[in-house]
Amino acid sequence: MLFKKYFQSPLEQGFMLHNTYVIKRLVGEGAYGFSYLAEHINNGHEVLIKQQRLSKGKKGKRSFLLEAEILQKLNNHPNVPSFYELFETDNMIYLVMEFIKGKTFEEVIFDDLIVFNEEKSFKQINDILNVLQLIHEKNIVHRDLRIPNILLDGDRITIIDFGLAANLEIPENEKFFVSKRKKLFRERSFQSDFYGLGHFLLFLLYSGYVPSSSAKEKSWNEELSLMPEAQKIIGKMLQLEPPYRNCKELKDDIEMYLNSIEVNK
C-alpha cells in the first residue's frame, strides 16, 4: 500500500473508470493529482476527470471536495467548467467536469504568433474581468490566475482549474509560510486575483517586446513603453500602489484608459 501511495502511476489509456468513463489520455499532472480526458460510455461526451494523489491524504481529499463545492456554486457560469459528479473509488476521489476546448495564451502567442499591443492587451484583460466579476460576486477567489488557467476559444474566455480557489463565505484556519510574491497570489481576497491578472497582463504586453542589447537588468516599466495611465493601472494590480478593491474599480479605470486611446486616434 505504501508503494502505491508514494509511487502512484497515472491511469492508462482505455482504462474503464466507475463503469462510466473510458480514459483517453493524460492531460495534466500536478502536486495534488492527475487530470485526464475521458469519454462517457453512454453518450460519448468528453469530460475532464481529476484524480487525487494518494500521497496527499486527507489534505488532498479536502482540496478536491472544496473544488467540487466551488464548481457547483459556479455551475451556471458560462465561462467556468460545469461540474458533473464527484465519486470515490479505492480511497481516491475523482472529480468529473466539463472538458474545455481552447488554447492558452502561451499557445496563442508562440504558436499562432499573435502579438498583443498595449490597447489589445488591456481589452483582453477587460474581457477576462467580465468573467472574473461574476466569480467574485459569488464570493469566490480563484487564487491561481496564471497563463495555463485562462483559455481562449474564438472569442470565448474560460477560467479553469479552481483547485486553489477559496470560498470567502467559509473561514480557513490553515496558515502557510510562503514568499511575499506567493502570498500576494494566494491571499483570500479579490486583490490576489488582480495581482495574478497583473502578471498575466505583463505577459501579453511582452509579446511585442524586442529586447535591447543592453546587459543591464530593467524593471517592466523601464522595458515597456507604456502610457502613464497604463503603468498606474498595472501598479495598482501588482499592489505597488494602493490596490483595487473590486472588479468594478479596475474595469472603470481600464475602460477610461481605453476610451482615451480612442479619442486620441
Secondary structure as the mmCIF struct_conf table of DSSP 4:
data_model
#
loop_
_struct_conf.conf_type_id
_struct_conf.id
_struct_conf.beg_label_comp_id
_struct_conf.beg_label_asym_id
_struct_conf.beg_label_seq_id
_struct_conf.end_label_comp_id
_struct_conf.end_label_asym_id
_struct_conf.end_label_seq_id
HELX_RH_AL_P HELX_RH_AL_P1 LEU A 2 TYR A 6
BEND BEND1 PHE A 7 PHE A 7
HELX_LH_PP_P HELX_LH_PP_P1 GLN A 8 GLU A 12
TURN_TY1_P TURN_TY1_P1 GLN A 13 GLY A 14
STRN STRN1 MET A 16 LEU A 17
TURN_TY1_P TURN_TY1_P2 HIS A 18 THR A 20
STRN STRN2 TYR A 21 GLU A 29
BEND BEND2 ALA A 31 TYR A 32
STRN STRN3 GLY A 33 HIS A 40
TURN_TY1_P TURN_TY1_P3 ILE A 41 ASN A 43
STRN STRN4 GLU A 46 GLN A 52
HELX_RH_3T_P HELX_RH_3T_P1 LEU A 54 LYS A 56
HELX_RH_AL_P HELX_RH_AL_P2 GLY A 57 LYS A 73
TURN_TY1_P TURN_TY1_P4 LEU A 74 ASN A 76
TURN_TY1_P TURN_TY1_P5 PRO A 78 ASN A 79
BEND BEND3 VAL A 80 VAL A 80
HELX_LH_PP_P HELX_LH_PP_P2 PRO A 81 SER A 82
STRN STRN5 PHE A 83 THR A 89
TURN_TY1_P TURN_TY1_P6 ASP A 90 ASN A 91
STRN STRN6 MET A 92 GLU A 98
HELX_LH_PP_P HELX_LH_PP_P3 PHE A 99 LYS A 101
STRN STRN7 LYS A 103 THR A 104
HELX_RH_AL_P HELX_RH_AL_P3 PHE A 105 PHE A 110
TURN_TY1_P TURN_TY1_P7 ASP A 111 ASP A 111
BEND BEND4 ASP A 112 ASP A 112
HELX_RH_AL_P HELX_RH_AL_P4 GLU A 118 HIS A 136
TURN_TY1_P TURN_TY1_P8 GLU A 137 ASN A 139
STRN STRN8 ILE A 140 VAL A 141
HELX_RH_3T_P HELX_RH_3T_P2 ILE A 147 ASN A 149
STRN STRN9 ILE A 150 ASP A 153
TURN_TY1_P TURN_TY1_P9 GLY A 154 ASP A 155
STRN STRN10 ARG A 156 ILE A 159
TURN_TY1_P TURN_TY1_P10 GLY A 163 LEU A 164
STRN STRN11 ALA A 166 ASN A 167
TURN_TY1_P TURN_TY1_P11 LEU A 168 GLU A 169
BEND BEND5 ILE A 170 ILE A 170
HELX_RH_AL_P HELX_RH_AL_P5 LYS A 180 ARG A 186
BEND BEND6 ARG A 188 SER A 189
HELX_RH_AL_P HELX_RH_AL_P6 PHE A 190 LEU A 205
HELX_RH_3T_P HELX_RH_3T_P3 TYR A 206 GLY A 208
BEND BEND7 SER A 213 SER A 213
BEND BEND8 LYS A 216 LYS A 216
HELX_RH_AL_P HELX_RH_AL_P7 TRP A 220 GLU A 223
BEND BEND9 LEU A 224 LEU A 224
HELX_RH_AL_P HELX_RH_AL_P8 PRO A 228 MET A 237
TURN_TY1_P TURN_TY1_P12 LEU A 238 GLN A 239
BEND BEND10 LEU A 240 PRO A 242
HELX_LH_PP_P HELX_LH_PP_P4 PRO A 243 TYR A 244
BEND BEND11 ARG A 245 ASN A 246
HELX_RH_AL_P HELX_RH_AL_P9 CYS A 247 VAL A 263
TURN_TY1_P TURN_TY1_P13 ASN A 264 ASN A 264
#
